[in-house]
Amino acid sequence: MGSLYWQLNDVWPVSSWATIDYKQVKKAAHYKIRDIYQPLMVSCYDPEPDTIGTYIVYATNDYNKRFNCHFEIRTIFFNGSVINTTYA
């Protein structure tokens, strides 16, 4: 499995999906793509969006060695107040 990073750079001045412009200057999306392809990644999924407190956490490890993971998961209102904190 894998992915194909399509349209890396532009070859002339144009608005496009490319993440590097024709002058070889990195666009904002290039930095997000760099973060997405990191060898260690943690993501969280809410299988039941209507309930609070049920989450599935995935840790992806592309290194050839083990890592110990410790998580602090906080549920936060839009105003910044913390509803719940869970440690795993």
N, C-alpha and C positions, 0 to 999 in steps of 0.2 A: 504494500500500500504506500501511497505517497501523494504528493500534489505537484502540480506544475505551476510555477510562478510565471504567469503570462504577462506580456507587455511590460518589461522592466524599464525600458527607457524610450524616449522620443528621439527621432532622427531629424526633426525640424520643428520650428515653433508651432505648437498646436495644443488645443485643450483635449486631453485624453485621459485614459485610465492609468497611464504609465506613472511610475513612482519616481522616476528620475527624468528631469527635463533635458532638452537638447543641448544645454550648456553643462550637463553633468551635475546639476544642482539637485540634491535630494528634496523631493516634495514631502509634505507632512505625512502622507500615507506610507511612505517608505519606512518611517520610524515605527509605525504600528505593525507593519509586516515583519520588521526585524524582531519585535517583541513576540509576535505569534510563532515564529520559527525557533524560539529558544529551546534548548534540549530538555529543560525542566519546566513543566507547566502545570498549574493547578487551576481547575475550573469547577464551578458549582452549578448544579441543576436543581430546579424546584419541580418535582414530579406532580405535585398537587398545588397549583398556584392559589387556590381558594383557601388553603389552610396555612397556618403559621407554624414553623418548626420542623417541617419535613424537607430535608435537603439531601442530595446525593453529591458527594465530593469526589472528583476524579483527579488523580495525580499521574501525569505522563512523564516517563523517564526514558530518554533516548541515550543516556550514558550506559556503559557496560559495567555498572557497579550499583550497589544498594545505597539508599539514602533513608535516614529516619526522618519522618515528617511529623510535625506538631502544628495543629491548626487552632486558631482562634476565630470563631465565626460570630459576627455581630449582626443583629437585625437592627436597622436604624430607620427612624422616621425621616421624612424630607427636611424637617427642621433641625436635624442633628442629634435628637435625643435617642438614646440606646434603649431598645425594647428588650433585647435578650442577648446574652453572651454565652457561647458554648465552646468548650475546649475539647480537642480530640488529639 
